[in-house]
């Protein structure tokens, strides 16, 4: 899939919050691896991401010189591991995090890792067209550990587990399986960075084993029913703020991920303003996260 590389917009010389409001005036009316990488961001003894200022999420499979150049403009990049070779991973100097779907089977290509889904499918995600799996099953645990091992061996510095909400919100019995996997990965790869997408209900239980949480739908989201990008309601925004404060109190780095149809539009501005106010790094992309661009930087 072709990725669009958008022009960077950098603004300097004005207070961050005021500049964000000036750029997007409507905001004022809203309620607001097994190996240790050499990057200096990994020197903290508690949370190595505490000094993280920016990141990107790129799930495209088009990897060329332009893509690698843009990825290197970020401190941390979250990528589809099957799209990158060990060779082009060495050209990315950012902290490299491999995407791993924990709660669903996304049909990713892992030549080293195979799984038999017979007997472990417990539901279906209509939005993404993927089966929801029994995270607690031994075959899924083995498959997950194999994917982690393969990603770290290829040159990734850590992993991000997705669809944790599917496992715990709709199937509470899967909670123990999620915790078990995080604990196993943490013990097997003590130098790897580990994160989850959302999964807020388990944040306290997972905090001894993970370093960061990707907070998807941070201010904006994609409505699969109407096929539209939308803003969160004021009450939902207040919940985002309170949840951010709670996650940070656990010593976790929070990465804000929002969605917008176009780069640097009003949706992007809303996410930026909210994340800046809470003092966390943010990224805004299209719903499929295949539009790679340097974030509209403020400050």
FIMAR-878513 format. One line per 5 residues: number of its first residue (from 1); their letters; for each residue x, y, z of C-alpha. Coordinates in Angstrom, 3 decimals, padded with zeros to 6 digits. Each point is the difference from the previous one (the first is absolute). Layout:
N
NUM	A	X Y Z ~ ...
END
This chain:
299
1	XXXXX	000.000 000.000 000.000 ~ 001.330 003.402 -000.936 ~ 000.736 002.250 002.954 ~ -000.353 003.776 -000.237 ~ 002.849 002.027 001.443
6	XXXXX	-001.450 003.305 001.174 ~ 001.873 003.233 000.411 ~ 001.129 000.905 003.515 ~ -001.427 003.123 001.612 ~ 002.083 001.385 002.862
11	XXXXX	-001.000 003.027 002.063 ~ 002.365 001.624 002.475 ~ 000.143 002.990 002.310 ~ -003.430 -000.189 001.695 ~ -001.225 -001.762 003.145
16	XXXXX	-001.107 -003.483 -000.996 ~ -003.558 000.046 001.336 ~ -000.747 003.504 -001.314 ~ 001.431 -000.822 -003.393 ~ -002.091 -003.140 -000.275
21	XXXXX	-003.124 002.025 000.750 ~ 001.027 002.664 -002.481 ~ 000.457 -002.600 -002.716 ~ -003.290 -001.709 000.807 ~ -002.310 002.628 001.552
26	XXXXX	-002.937 -002.375 000.418 ~ 001.959 -001.773 002.746 ~ -000.802 002.780 002.440 ~ -003.629 -001.077 -000.091 ~ 000.697 -003.633 000.818
31	XXXXX	000.334 -001.695 003.385 ~ 003.090 -000.534 000.158 ~ 025.530 -027.214 -004.883 ~ 001.914 -001.835 001.728 ~ 002.727 002.628 -000.614
36	XXXXX	000.107 003.447 001.528 ~ -000.039 002.760 -002.660 ~ 002.620 002.699 000.239 ~ -002.513 002.868 -000.138 ~ 000.477 002.277 003.008
41	XXXXX	-003.744 -000.117 000.667 ~ 000.536 -003.449 001.481 ~ 002.182 001.079 002.922 ~ -002.722 000.466 002.632 ~ 000.031 -002.811 002.566
46	XXXXX	-003.796 000.177 000.524 ~ -001.718 001.002 -003.202 ~ 002.372 000.389 -002.949 ~ -002.578 001.981 -001.987 ~ -000.501 002.863 002.431
51	XXXXX	001.867 002.397 -002.299 ~ -001.910 -000.987 -003.132 ~ -001.162 003.023 -002.012 ~ -001.425 -001.496 -003.177 ~ -000.903 -003.284 -001.659
56	XXXXX	-001.765 -001.376 -003.056 ~ -002.109 -003.019 -000.876 ~ 000.453 -001.380 -003.509 ~ -001.797 -003.171 -001.057 ~ 000.734 000.340 -003.701
61	XXXXX	001.975 -002.574 -001.957 ~ 001.726 002.418 -002.377 ~ 003.543 000.313 001.337 ~ 002.351 002.174 -002.053 ~ 002.577 002.716 000.536
66	XXXXX	-002.608 002.728 000.494 ~ -001.840 -002.067 002.600 ~ 003.212 -000.748 001.874 ~ 000.940 003.691 -000.062 ~ -003.308 001.062 001.554
71	XXXXX	000.108 -002.776 002.588 ~ 003.394 001.270 001.134 ~ -001.549 003.369 000.825 ~ -001.757 -001.637 002.954 ~ 001.438 -001.238 003.279
76	XXXXX	-002.224 -003.083 000.057 ~ -001.738 -001.831 -002.845 ~ -002.675 -002.698 000.220 ~ 000.090 -002.226 -003.084 ~ -001.415 -003.148 -001.558
81	XXXXX	002.937 -002.396 000.474 ~ -000.729 -002.095 -003.068 ~ 000.480 003.075 -002.232 ~ 003.600 000.594 001.091 ~ 003.145 -002.035 -000.481
86	XXXXX	002.920 -000.101 002.447 ~ 001.929 001.936 -002.619 ~ -002.303 002.999 -000.253 ~ -000.637 -000.081 003.752 ~ 003.682 000.781 000.523
91	XXXXX	-000.542 003.204 -002.001 ~ -002.598 001.207 002.502 ~ 001.731 001.652 002.942 ~ -003.255 000.590 001.907 ~ -001.232 -002.325 002.730
96	XXXXX	-001.763 -002.726 -001.976 ~ -003.166 -001.600 001.365 ~ -001.642 -002.991 -001.708 ~ -003.782 -000.149 -000.238 ~ -001.439 -003.298 001.255
101	XXXXX	-003.737 -000.693 000.033 ~ -000.717 -001.723 003.299 ~ -003.790 -000.184 000.146 ~ -000.706 -000.801 -003.643 ~ 001.500 -001.987 -002.860
106	XXXXX	000.962 002.543 -002.665 ~ 001.410 -002.476 -002.521 ~ 003.471 001.514 000.208 ~ 002.816 -001.805 -001.773 ~ 002.439 -001.617 002.437
111	XXXXX	002.092 -002.621 -001.758 ~ 001.405 -001.240 003.319 ~ -003.310 -000.070 001.871 ~ -003.190 -001.898 -000.777 ~ -003.208 -000.545 001.968
116	XXXXX	-002.965 -002.345 -000.302 ~ -003.147 002.039 000.714 ~ -002.199 -003.061 000.465 ~ -001.772 000.262 003.322 ~ 001.433 003.398 001.041
121	XXXXX	-002.244 002.437 -001.916 ~ -002.457 001.546 002.468 ~ -001.487 002.908 -001.960 ~ 000.231 002.187 -003.066 ~ 000.929 003.666 -000.530
126	XXXXX	-002.447 001.320 -002.594 ~ 001.844 003.305 -000.462 ~ 003.307 -001.560 -000.987 ~ -001.232 -003.381 -001.223 ~ 002.176 -002.008 002.355
131	XXXXX	-000.650 -002.895 002.402 ~ 000.413 000.660 003.721 ~ 002.090 -002.697 001.655 ~ 000.319 -001.663 003.368 ~ 003.101 001.779 001.302
136	XXXXX	000.278 -002.444 002.891 ~ 000.359 -003.068 -002.237 ~ 003.438 -001.559 000.015 ~ 000.250 -000.083 -003.792 ~ -000.657 003.761 -000.160
141	XXXXX	002.504 000.685 002.780 ~ 002.620 -002.029 -001.864 ~ -000.817 001.803 -003.248 ~ 000.264 003.403 001.686 ~ 003.342 -000.811 001.611
146	XXXXX	001.271 -001.198 -003.377 ~ -000.989 003.307 -001.620 ~ 001.712 001.988 002.742 ~ 003.155 -002.067 -000.356 ~ 000.011 000.427 -003.801
151	XXXXX	-000.543 003.768 000.203 ~ 002.771 000.576 002.509 ~ 002.382 -002.248 -001.925 ~ -000.685 002.048 -003.147 ~ 001.150 003.195 001.715
156	XXXXX	-003.021 001.476 001.760 ~ 000.535 001.490 003.453 ~ -003.396 -000.944 001.338 ~ -003.598 -000.930 -000.727 ~ -003.475 001.541 000.123
161	XXXXX	-002.897 -002.350 000.725 ~ -003.268 001.012 -001.675 ~ -003.667 -000.912 000.536 ~ 000.450 -000.526 003.721 ~ -003.438 001.589 000.484
166	XXXXX	-001.619 -002.797 -002.009 ~ 001.499 -002.538 002.350 ~ -001.034 001.641 003.271 ~ -003.072 002.172 -000.692 ~ -002.151 -002.598 -001.719
171	XXXXX	001.625 -003.145 001.353 ~ 001.028 000.641 003.625 ~ 001.250 -003.558 000.324 ~ 002.902 000.960 -002.272 ~ 001.429 002.436 002.555
176	XXXXX	002.324 -002.547 001.581 ~ 001.329 -000.989 -003.415 ~ 000.909 003.591 -000.865 ~ 001.824 000.469 003.308 ~ 001.790 -003.327 -000.423
181	XXXXX	001.289 000.908 -003.454 ~ 001.260 003.415 001.147 ~ 001.768 -001.577 002.955 ~ 001.598 -002.687 -002.171 ~ 001.249 002.479 -002.597
186	XXXXX	001.340 002.298 002.723 ~ 001.896 -002.841 001.666 ~ 001.308 -001.520 -003.224 ~ 001.114 003.329 -001.501 ~ 000.807 002.377 002.872
191	XXXXX	001.649 002.539 -002.332 ~ -002.915 000.185 -002.424 ~ -002.506 002.846 000.093 ~ -003.554 -001.263 000.429 ~ -003.217 001.905 -000.580
196	XXXXX	-003.707 -000.555 -000.529 ~ -002.662 001.816 -001.972 ~ -002.604 001.181 002.523 ~ -000.976 -002.779 002.444 ~ -000.481 002.602 002.730
201	XXXXX	-001.859 -002.317 002.376 ~ 003.128 -002.126 000.295 ~ 002.492 002.858 000.114 ~ 000.790 -000.400 003.691 ~ 000.417 -003.775 -000.353
206	XXXXX	002.205 000.397 -003.061 ~ 002.084 002.931 001.253 ~ 002.766 -002.229 001.477 ~ 000.545 -001.548 -003.440 ~ -000.519 002.809 -002.527
211	XXXXX	001.484 003.454 -000.585 ~ -002.586 001.741 -002.160 ~ -003.626 000.137 -001.099 ~ -001.115 001.110 -003.430 ~ -003.182 001.990 000.610
216	XXXXX	-001.951 -000.472 -003.219 ~ -002.918 002.360 -000.781 ~ 001.618 002.846 001.919 ~ -002.523 002.732 -000.726 ~ -001.078 -001.257 -003.417
221	XXXXX	-001.065 -003.359 -001.386 ~ -001.359 -001.728 -003.066 ~ -003.686 -000.958 000.113 ~ -000.340 -003.286 -001.908 ~ -003.795 000.298 -000.010
226	XXXXX	-000.097 003.362 -001.779 ~ 003.437 -000.335 -001.637 ~ 000.995 003.417 001.334 ~ 002.764 001.504 002.082 ~ -001.477 001.571 003.120
231	XXXXX	000.935 001.927 003.138 ~ -000.604 -001.470 003.426 ~ -002.838 001.558 001.981 ~ 000.973 002.395 002.834 ~ -000.742 -002.631 002.657
236	XXXXX	002.189 -002.482 -001.871 ~ 002.802 002.551 -000.219 ~ -000.188 000.477 003.772 ~ 000.324 -003.764 000.379 ~ 003.074 000.042 -002.259
241	XXXXX	001.608 002.620 002.236 ~ -000.789 -001.908 003.194 ~ 001.220 -003.275 -001.463 ~ 003.229 001.627 -001.157 ~ 000.645 001.294 003.515
246	XXXXX	-000.672 -003.461 001.420 ~ 002.308 -001.780 -002.469 ~ 002.806 002.465 000.649 ~ -000.416 -000.568 003.749 ~ 000.883 -003.648 -000.643
251	XXXXX	003.337 001.052 -001.486 ~ -001.058 -000.828 -003.546 ~ 000.829 002.056 -003.058 ~ -003.195 000.940 -001.829 ~ 000.124 000.376 -003.798
256	XXXXX	-003.023 001.818 -001.457 ~ -001.300 -001.298 -003.327 ~ -002.792 001.834 -001.814 ~ -001.547 -000.296 -003.443 ~ -000.653 002.520 -002.756
261	XXXXX	-000.930 -000.172 -003.694 ~ 002.726 002.471 -000.995 ~ 003.362 001.013 001.448 ~ 000.131 003.187 002.052 ~ -003.782 000.562 -000.020
266	XXXXX	-002.321 001.026 002.851 ~ -000.176 -003.589 001.289 ~ 003.785 -000.041 000.242 ~ -000.075 003.317 001.813 ~ -002.507 -001.277 002.532
271	XXXXX	002.144 -003.043 000.818 ~ 003.127 002.145 000.184 ~ -001.575 002.521 002.359 ~ -001.317 -002.709 002.319 ~ 003.277 -001.946 000.097
276	XXXXX	002.138 003.122 000.457 ~ -002.150 001.071 002.913 ~ 000.573 -003.383 001.649 ~ 003.709 000.070 -000.773 ~ 000.167 -003.167 -002.112
281	XXXXX	001.244 -000.750 -003.525 ~ -002.607 -000.429 -002.730 ~ -000.443 -001.199 -003.551 ~ -002.947 000.408 -002.376 ~ -000.518 -002.235 -003.024
286	XXXXX	-002.677 -001.464 -002.232 ~ -002.042 -002.925 001.313 ~ 002.234 -002.558 -001.724 ~ 003.197 001.763 001.088 ~ 001.539 -000.292 -003.454
291	XXXXX	000.360 003.756 -000.505 ~ 003.459 000.761 001.244 ~ 000.854 003.617 000.645 ~ 001.988 002.102 002.404 ~ -002.452 001.174 002.629
296	XXXX	-001.116 003.616 -000.206 ~ 002.483 001.131 002.615 ~ -000.788 002.753 002.458 ~ 002.635 001.627 002.180
END
